[in-house]
Amino acid sequence: MNMISAYVNHGRWVADCPDCNVGLQLPRGVFEVKAEFVFVGDKCITCDAPTRVVMPDDADLIDAALEPRPLINRNWYPHETVDDLLVENLLHMGVS
């Protein structure tokens, strides 16, 4: 089973299938939580590859940190922390 990390692109939570490279938009708030994983079904909707999408534990804090930004700048990747986002907000927009 493929385990892939979700990320934010232009304000949308997405994940890329490692088999077919299709980006799947994830509907926040409609996830089925099981153990430490969050599933959008149990397979890629394009190629049927078995896939688990892993959401960060602090997804709500990430959303809140991105909220003041213009939609085009609402981006987050798993290597970034919430503090990183808040510092970027201060540097580029003067908001935290």
N, CA, C and O atoms as CSV, one atom per row, in Angstrom:
chain,resi,resn,atom,element,x,y,z
A,1,MET,N,N,0.853,-1.182,0.000
A,1,MET,CA,C,0.000,0.000,0.000
A,1,MET,C,C,0.893,1.237,0.000
A,1,MET,O,O,1.830,1.326,0.793
A,2,ASN,N,N,0.609,2.180,-0.877
A,2,ASN,CA,C,1.325,3.453,-0.918
A,2,ASN,C,C,0.869,4.331,0.237
A,2,ASN,O,O,-0.330,4.468,0.477
A,3,MET,N,N,1.812,4.925,0.949
A,3,MET,CA,C,1.492,5.922,1.969
A,3,MET,C,C,2.066,7.242,1.482
A,3,MET,O,O,3.274,7.368,1.285
A,4,ILE,N,N,1.188,8.229,1.288
A,4,ILE,CA,C,1.623,9.512,0.754
A,4,ILE,C,C,1.199,10.633,1.689
A,4,ILE,O,O,0.154,10.563,2.335
A,5,SER,N,N,2.025,11.663,1.749
A,5,SER,CA,C,1.748,12.805,2.621
A,5,SER,C,C,0.925,13.846,1.883
A,5,SER,O,O,1.175,14.151,0.717
A,6,ALA,N,N,-0.050,14.378,2.580
A,6,ALA,CA,C,-0.840,15.476,2.030
A,6,ALA,C,C,-0.032,16.768,2.131
A,6,ALA,O,O,0.850,16.893,2.981
A,7,TYR,N,N,-0.337,17.722,1.262
A,7,TYR,CA,C,0.257,19.049,1.315
A,7,TYR,C,C,-0.788,20.055,0.855
A,7,TYR,O,O,-1.851,19.669,0.368
A,8,VAL,N,N,-0.493,21.340,1.006
A,8,VAL,CA,C,-1.459,22.382,0.615
A,8,VAL,C,C,-0.914,23.116,-0.591
A,8,VAL,O,O,0.240,23.544,-0.608
A,9,ASN,N,N,-1.764,23.258,-1.606
A,9,ASN,CA,C,-1.428,23.991,-2.824
A,9,ASN,C,C,-2.584,24.926,-3.145
A,9,ASN,O,O,-3.702,24.483,-3.410
A,10,HIS,N,N,-2.302,26.229,-3.118
A,10,HIS,CA,C,-3.327,27.243,-3.401
A,10,HIS,C,C,-4.569,27.035,-2.532
A,10,HIS,O,O,-5.701,27.164,-2.999
A,11,GLY,N,N,-4.333,26.711,-1.259
A,11,GLY,CA,C,-5.424,26.575,-0.301
A,11,GLY,C,C,-6.151,25.248,-0.331
A,11,GLY,O,O,-7.109,25.065,0.420
A,12,ARG,N,N,-5.733,24.315,-1.171
A,12,ARG,CA,C,-6.382,23.001,-1.262
A,12,ARG,C,C,-5.461,21.943,-0.684
A,12,ARG,O,O,-4.267,21.931,-0.980
A,13,TRP,N,N,-5.999,21.061,0.130
A,13,TRP,CA,C,-5.232,19.910,0.579
A,13,TRP,C,C,-5.212,18.909,-0.561
A,13,TRP,O,O,-6.262,18.525,-1.077
A,14,VAL,N,N,-4.008,18.485,-0.957
A,14,VAL,CA,C,-3.851,17.570,-2.074
A,14,VAL,C,C,-2.815,16.504,-1.735
A,14,VAL,O,O,-2.068,16.633,-0.766
A,15,ALA,N,N,-2.782,15.462,-2.539
A,15,ALA,CA,C,-1.768,14.414,-2.440
A,15,ALA,C,C,-1.548,13.875,-3.843
A,15,ALA,O,O,-2.485,13.803,-4.639
A,16,ASP,N,N,-0.320,13.498,-4.146
A,16,ASP,CA,C,0.027,12.991,-5.472
A,16,ASP,C,C,0.193,11.482,-5.428
A,16,ASP,O,O,0.959,10.964,-4.616
A,17,CYS,N,N,-0.514,10.779,-6.291
A,17,CYS,CA,C,-0.380,9.327,-6.362
A,17,CYS,C,C,1.012,8.991,-6.879
A,17,CYS,O,O,1.415,9.501,-7.925
A,18,PRO,N,N,1.759,8.141,-6.169
A,18,PRO,CA,C,3.106,7.787,-6.627
A,18,PRO,C,C,3.105,6.859,-7.838
A,18,PRO,O,O,4.133,6.714,-8.500
A,19,ASP,N,N,1.975,6.232,-8.136
A,19,ASP,CA,C,1.917,5.318,-9.277
A,19,ASP,C,C,1.600,6.044,-10.585
A,19,ASP,O,O,2.250,5.802,-11.602
A,20,CYS,N,N,0.605,6.932,-10.563
A,20,CYS,CA,C,0.204,7.599,-11.813
A,20,CYS,C,C,0.477,9.096,-11.796
A,20,CYS,O,O,0.266,9.777,-12.799
A,21,ASN,N,N,0.950,9.617,-10.651
A,21,ASN,CA,C,1.321,11.028,-10.485
A,21,ASN,C,C,0.130,11.986,-10.610
A,21,ASN,O,O,0.328,13.181,-10.832
A,22,VAL,N,N,-1.075,11.491,-10.473
A,22,VAL,CA,C,-2.247,12.355,-10.481
A,22,VAL,C,C,-2.366,13.022,-9.114
A,22,VAL,O,O,-2.219,12.365,-8.083
A,23,GLY,N,N,-2.631,14.318,-9.110
A,23,GLY,CA,C,-2.862,15.035,-7.872
A,23,GLY,C,C,-4.316,14.891,-7.461
A,23,GLY,O,O,-5.216,15.219,-8.234
A,24,LEU,N,N,-4.550,14.407,-6.262
A,24,LEU,CA,C,-5.909,14.206,-5.767
A,24,LEU,C,C,-6.238,15.292,-4.759
A,24,LEU,O,O,-5.539,15.441,-3.757
A,25,GLN,N,N,-7.297,16.053,-5.013
A,25,GLN,CA,C,-7.716,17.061,-4.050
A,25,GLN,C,C,-8.445,16.362,-2.918
A,25,GLN,O,O,-9.283,15.491,-3.149
A,26,LEU,N,N,-8.119,16.749,-1.696
A,26,LEU,CA,C,-8.678,16.104,-0.514
A,26,LEU,C,C,-9.746,16.997,0.110
A,26,LEU,O,O,-9.473,18.157,0.422
A,27,PRO,N,N,-10.940,16.481,0.295
A,27,PRO,CA,C,-12.013,17.285,0.891
A,27,PRO,C,C,-11.867,17.368,2.399
A,27,PRO,O,O,-12.260,16.441,3.107
A,28,ARG,N,N,-11.301,18.475,2.913
A,28,ARG,CA,C,-11.091,18.621,4.358
A,28,ARG,C,C,-12.409,18.462,5.092
A,28,ARG,O,O,-13.440,18.993,4.680
A,29,GLY,N,N,-12.353,17.728,6.181
A,29,GLY,CA,C,-13.536,17.549,7.002
A,29,GLY,C,C,-14.370,16.344,6.625
A,29,GLY,O,O,-15.353,16.042,7.302
A,30,VAL,N,N,-13.998,15.638,5.547
A,30,VAL,CA,C,-14.771,14.482,5.111
A,30,VAL,C,C,-13.936,13.214,5.210
A,30,VAL,O,O,-14.264,12.198,4.596
A,31,PHE,N,N,-12.851,13.275,5.987
A,31,PHE,CA,C,-11.955,12.133,6.084
A,31,PHE,C,C,-12.474,11.101,7.070
A,31,PHE,O,O,-13.167,11.428,8.034
A,32,GLU,N,N,-12.126,9.864,6.811
A,32,GLU,CA,C,-12.399,8.782,7.747
A,32,GLU,C,C,-11.088,8.494,8.466
A,32,GLU,O,O,-10.129,8.038,7.844
A,33,VAL,N,N,-11.037,8.753,9.751
A,33,VAL,CA,C,-9.793,8.595,10.503
A,33,VAL,C,C,-9.692,7.172,11.039
A,33,VAL,O,O,-10.607,6.680,11.699
A,34,LYS,N,N,-8.576,6.519,10.751
A,34,LYS,CA,C,-8.303,5.174,11.271
A,34,LYS,C,C,-6.848,5.142,11.706
A,34,LYS,O,O,-5.948,5.368,10.898
A,35,ALA,N,N,-6.623,4.865,12.964
A,35,ALA,CA,C,-5.269,4.864,13.534
A,35,ALA,C,C,-4.616,6.203,13.239
A,35,ALA,O,O,-5.230,7.245,13.465
A,36,GLU,N,N,-3.369,6.201,12.732
A,36,GLU,CA,C,-2.701,7.471,12.467
A,36,GLU,C,C,-2.922,7.933,11.032
A,36,GLU,O,O,-2.376,8.959,10.627
A,37,PHE,N,N,-3.704,7.202,10.265
A,37,PHE,CA,C,-3.900,7.539,8.865
A,37,PHE,C,C,-5.267,8.162,8.626
A,37,PHE,O,O,-6.226,7.920,9.359
A,38,VAL,N,N,-5.322,8.962,7.589
A,38,VAL,CA,C,-6.584,9.501,7.119
A,38,VAL,C,C,-6.759,9.007,5.694
A,38,VAL,O,O,-5.878,9.197,4.856
A,39,PHE,N,N,-7.877,8.381,5.420
A,39,PHE,CA,C,-8.090,7.775,4.120
A,39,PHE,C,C,-9.055,8.600,3.285
A,39,PHE,O,O,-10.033,9.144,3.798
A,40,VAL,N,N,-8.773,8.686,2.013
A,40,VAL,CA,C,-9.762,9.123,1.036
A,40,VAL,C,C,-10.021,7.867,0.226
A,40,VAL,O,O,-9.388,7.633,-0.804
A,41,GLY,N,N,-10.949,7.070,0.699
A,41,GLY,CA,C,-11.094,5.738,0.142
A,41,GLY,C,C,-9.860,4.923,0.495
A,41,GLY,O,O,-9.135,5.266,1.429
A,42,ASP,N,N,-9.617,3.856,-0.237
A,42,ASP,CA,C,-8.425,3.050,0.009
A,42,ASP,C,C,-7.613,2.861,-1.260
A,42,ASP,O,O,-6.742,1.993,-1.322
A,43,LYS,N,N,-7.900,3.681,-2.281
A,43,LYS,CA,C,-7.158,3.568,-3.528
A,43,LYS,C,C,-7.224,4.881,-4.307
A,43,LYS,O,O,-8.088,5.726,-4.073
A,44,CYS,N,N,-6.284,5.021,-5.238
A,44,CYS,CA,C,-6.271,6.188,-6.118
A,44,CYS,C,C,-7.515,6.130,-7.009
A,44,CYS,O,O,-7.847,5.078,-7.554
A,45,ILE,N,N,-8.184,7.244,-7.147
A,45,ILE,CA,C,-9.409,7.243,-7.954
A,45,ILE,C,C,-9.108,7.182,-9.452
A,45,ILE,O,O,-10.015,6.964,-10.255
A,46,THR,N,N,-7.853,7.372,-9.833
A,46,THR,CA,C,-7.489,7.329,-11.250
A,46,THR,C,C,-6.941,5.974,-11.666
A,46,THR,O,O,-7.393,5.405,-12.659
A,47,CYS,N,N,-5.960,5.442,-10.910
A,47,CYS,CA,C,-5.301,4.201,-11.342
A,47,CYS,C,C,-5.604,3.005,-10.437
A,47,CYS,O,O,-5.117,1.903,-10.692
A,48,ASP,N,N,-6.401,3.207,-9.387
A,48,ASP,CA,C,-6.779,2.145,-8.446
A,48,ASP,C,C,-5.627,1.608,-7.599
A,48,ASP,O,O,-5.772,0.563,-6.965
A,49,ALA,N,N,-4.487,2.298,-7.573
A,49,ALA,CA,C,-3.377,1.862,-6.719
A,49,ALA,C,C,-3.797,1.994,-5.261
A,49,ALA,O,O,-4.372,3.015,-4.881
A,50,PRO,N,N,-3.523,0.983,-4.434
A,50,PRO,CA,C,-3.844,1.093,-3.008
A,50,PRO,C,C,-3.057,2.253,-2.396
A,50,PRO,O,O,-1.830,2.284,-2.481
A,51,THR,N,N,-3.752,3.192,-1.788
A,51,THR,CA,C,-3.122,4.422,-1.313
A,51,THR,C,C,-3.712,4.872,0.002
A,51,THR,O,O,-4.929,4.869,0.184
A,52,ARG,N,N,-2.827,5.266,0.936
A,52,ARG,CA,C,-3.250,5.901,2.187
A,52,ARG,C,C,-2.657,7.295,2.203
A,52,ARG,O,O,-1.457,7.474,1.996
A,53,VAL,N,N,-3.496,8.272,2.448
A,53,VAL,CA,C,-3.039,9.655,2.543
A,53,VAL,C,C,-2.847,9.985,4.016
A,53,VAL,O,O,-3.767,9.840,4.820
A,54,VAL,N,N,-1.645,10.428,4.362
A,54,VAL,CA,C,-1.316,10.769,5.737
A,54,VAL,C,C,-1.445,12.277,5.906
A,54,VAL,O,O,-0.756,13.052,5.243
A,55,MET,N,N,-2.336,12.676,6.799
A,55,MET,CA,C,-2.529,14.089,7.103
A,55,MET,C,C,-1.687,14.449,8.321
A,55,MET,O,O,-1.511,13.621,9.215
A,56,PRO,N,N,-1.164,15.676,8.368
A,56,PRO,CA,C,-0.400,16.079,9.554
A,56,PRO,C,C,-1.319,16.236,10.763
A,56,PRO,O,O,-2.490,16.587,10.621
A,57,ASP,N,N,-0.786,15.977,11.934
A,57,ASP,CA,C,-1.573,16.116,13.160
A,57,ASP,C,C,-2.032,17.552,13.387
A,57,ASP,O,O,-3.067,17.789,14.009
A,58,ASP,N,N,-1.258,18.504,12.880
A,58,ASP,CA,C,-1.575,19.910,13.110
A,58,ASP,C,C,-2.216,20.582,11.888
A,58,ASP,O,O,-2.005,21.772,11.653
A,59,ALA,N,N,-2.996,19.823,11.114
A,59,ALA,CA,C,-3.625,20.348,9.897
A,59,ALA,C,C,-4.478,21.588,10.185
A,59,ALA,O,O,-4.482,22.526,9.388
A,60,ASP,N,N,-5.194,21.606,11.304
A,60,ASP,CA,C,-6.019,22.773,11.638
A,60,ASP,C,C,-5.162,24.013,11.890
A,60,ASP,O,O,-5.540,25.119,11.504
A,61,LEU,N,N,-4.009,23.831,12.537
A,61,LEU,CA,C,-3.099,24.957,12.778
A,61,LEU,C,C,-2.471,25.443,11.470
A,61,LEU,O,O,-2.249,26.641,11.292
A,62,ILE,N,N,-2.189,24.525,10.571
A,62,ILE,CA,C,-1.656,24.892,9.258
A,62,ILE,C,C,-2.695,25.708,8.495
A,62,ILE,O,O,-2.372,26.749,7.922
A,63,ASP,N,N,-3.935,25.240,8.486
A,63,ASP,CA,C,-5.019,25.991,7.831
A,63,ASP,C,C,-5.126,27.403,8.406
A,63,ASP,O,O,-5.255,28.375,7.661
A,64,ALA,N,N,-5.073,27.511,9.725
A,64,ALA,CA,C,-5.204,28.817,10.380
A,64,ALA,C,C,-4.037,29.734,10.014
A,64,ALA,O,O,-4.236,30.932,9.816
A,65,ALA,N,N,-2.825,29.187,9.920
A,65,ALA,CA,C,-1.658,29.996,9.567
A,65,ALA,C,C,-1.724,30.469,8.119
A,65,ALA,O,O,-1.220,31.544,7.791
A,66,LEU,N,N,-2.339,29.675,7.260
A,66,LEU,CA,C,-2.446,30.038,5.842
A,66,LEU,C,C,-3.606,30.978,5.550
A,66,LEU,O,O,-3.601,31.658,4.524
A,67,GLU,N,N,-4.591,31.029,6.423
A,67,GLU,CA,C,-5.826,31.788,6.192
A,67,GLU,C,C,-5.609,33.255,5.801
A,67,GLU,O,O,-6.301,33.734,4.902
A,68,PRO,N,N,-4.681,33.995,6.432
A,68,PRO,CA,C,-4.539,35.411,6.080
A,68,PRO,C,C,-3.909,35.657,4.705
A,68,PRO,O,O,-3.927,36.787,4.217
A,69,ARG,N,N,-3.371,34.650,4.093
A,69,ARG,CA,C,-2.667,34.808,2.821
A,69,ARG,C,C,-3.634,34.846,1.638
A,69,ARG,O,O,-4.721,34.270,1.700
A,70,PRO,N,N,-3.233,35.530,0.556
A,70,PRO,CA,C,-4.005,35.401,-0.685
A,70,PRO,C,C,-4.019,33.929,-1.105
A,70,PRO,O,O,-3.061,33.202,-0.843
A,71,LEU,N,N,-5.079,33.498,-1.742
A,71,LEU,CA,C,-5.246,32.093,-2.101
A,71,LEU,C,C,-4.035,31.533,-2.842
A,71,LEU,O,O,-3.630,30.400,-2.581
A,72,ILE,N,N,-3.463,32.282,-3.737
A,72,ILE,CA,C,-2.322,31.802,-4.523
A,72,ILE,C,C,-1.097,31.509,-3.655
A,72,ILE,O,O,-0.226,30.731,-4.045
A,73,ASN,N,N,-1.035,32.132,-2.483
A,73,ASN,CA,C,0.103,31.939,-1.574
A,73,ASN,C,C,-0.200,31.011,-0.403
A,73,ASN,O,O,0.600,30.922,0.528
A,74,ARG,N,N,-1.312,30.334,-0.428
A,74,ARG,CA,C,-1.653,29.387,0.641
A,74,ARG,C,C,-1.081,28.018,0.290
A,74,ARG,O,O,-1.778,27.142,-0.222
A,75,ASN,N,N,0.199,27.863,0.579
A,75,ASN,CA,C,0.918,26.629,0.258
A,75,ASN,C,C,1.665,26.140,1.488
A,75,ASN,O,O,2.201,26.939,2.257
A,76,TRP,N,N,1.697,24.831,1.670
A,76,TRP,CA,C,2.426,24.218,2.779
A,76,TRP,C,C,2.917,22.844,2.325
A,76,TRP,O,O,2.223,22.119,1.611
A,77,TYR,N,N,4.140,22.505,2.763
A,77,TYR,CA,C,4.712,21.200,2.459
A,77,TYR,C,C,5.169,20.548,3.756
A,77,TYR,O,O,5.520,21.252,4.703
A,78,PRO,N,N,5.172,19.214,3.822
A,78,PRO,CA,C,5.449,18.518,5.079
A,78,PRO,C,C,6.746,18.877,5.782
A,78,PRO,O,O,6.859,18.653,6.988
A,79,HIS,N,N,7.719,19.418,5.087
A,79,HIS,CA,C,8.971,19.788,5.760
A,79,HIS,C,C,8.847,21.113,6.517
A,79,HIS,O,O,9.759,21.476,7.260
A,80,GLU,N,N,7.743,21.840,6.343
A,80,GLU,CA,C,7.549,23.133,7.004
A,80,GLU,C,C,6.772,22.966,8.310
A,80,GLU,O,O,5.896,22.108,8.421
A,81,THR,N,N,7.105,23.793,9.286
A,81,THR,CA,C,6.372,23.798,10.550
A,81,THR,C,C,5.361,24.945,10.533
A,81,THR,O,O,5.424,25.828,9.677
A,82,VAL,N,N,4.443,24.921,11.474
A,82,VAL,CA,C,3.498,26.026,11.625
A,82,VAL,C,C,4.255,27.312,11.937
A,82,VAL,O,O,3.905,28.378,11.431
A,83,ASP,N,N,5.290,27.217,12.767
A,83,ASP,CA,C,6.107,28.401,13.062
A,83,ASP,C,C,6.752,28.967,11.800
A,83,ASP,O,O,6.850,30.185,11.651
A,84,ASP,N,N,7.194,28.097,10.889
A,84,ASP,CA,C,7.743,28.571,9.608
A,84,ASP,C,C,6.708,29.414,8.864
A,84,ASP,O,O,7.030,30.475,8.330
A,85,LEU,N,N,5.471,28.937,8.836
A,85,LEU,CA,C,4.406,29.657,8.142
A,85,LEU,C,C,4.140,31.010,8.793
A,85,LEU,O,O,3.950,32.011,8.102
A,86,LEU,N,N,4.127,31.037,10.115
A,86,LEU,CA,C,3.866,32.291,10.823
A,86,LEU,C,C,4.978,33.307,10.584
A,86,LEU,O,O,4.710,34.500,10.439
A,87,VAL,N,N,6.220,32.840,10.541
A,87,VAL,CA,C,7.345,33.737,10.246
A,87,VAL,C,C,7.219,34.283,8.819
A,87,VAL,O,O,7.438,35.472,8.588
A,88,GLU,N,N,6.868,33.422,7.870
A,88,GLU,CA,C,6.664,33.886,6.493
A,88,GLU,C,C,5.560,34.936,6.432
A,88,GLU,O,O,5.678,35.927,5.711
A,89,ASN,N,N,4.497,34.719,7.181
A,89,ASN,CA,C,3.401,35.694,7.204
A,89,ASN,C,C,3.910,37.053,7.690
A,89,ASN,O,O,3.583,38.088,7.110
A,90,LEU,N,N,4.702,37.042,8.744
A,90,LEU,CA,C,5.253,38.303,9.279
A,90,LEU,C,C,6.186,38.971,8.278
A,90,LEU,O,O,6.123,40.185,8.085
A,91,LEU,N,N,7.036,38.200,7.652
A,91,LEU,CA,C,8.017,38.746,6.718
A,91,LEU,C,C,7.383,39.328,5.461
A,91,LEU,O,O,7.825,40.360,4.956
A,92,HIS,N,N,6.358,38.672,4.965
A,92,HIS,CA,C,5.805,39.047,3.670
A,92,HIS,C,C,4.490,39.828,3.742
A,92,HIS,O,O,4.120,40.530,2.801
A,93,MET,N,N,3.797,39.696,4.865
A,93,MET,CA,C,2.480,40.335,4.927
A,93,MET,C,C,2.289,41.168,6.179
A,93,MET,O,O,1.321,41.924,6.276
A,94,GLY,N,N,3.186,41.046,7.134
A,94,GLY,CA,C,3.036,41.793,8.384
A,94,GLY,C,C,1.928,41.265,9.268
A,94,GLY,O,O,1.439,41.976,10.147
A,95,VAL,N,N,1.515,39.985,9.036
A,95,VAL,CA,C,0.477,39.362,9.887
A,95,VAL,C,C,1.001,38.056,10.430
A,95,VAL,O,O,1.884,37.430,9.842
A,96,SER,N,N,0.445,37.647,11.568
A,96,SER,CA,C,0.833,36.337,12.125
A,96,SER,C,C,-0.369,35.439,12.238
A,96,SER,O,O,-0.247,34.298,12.683
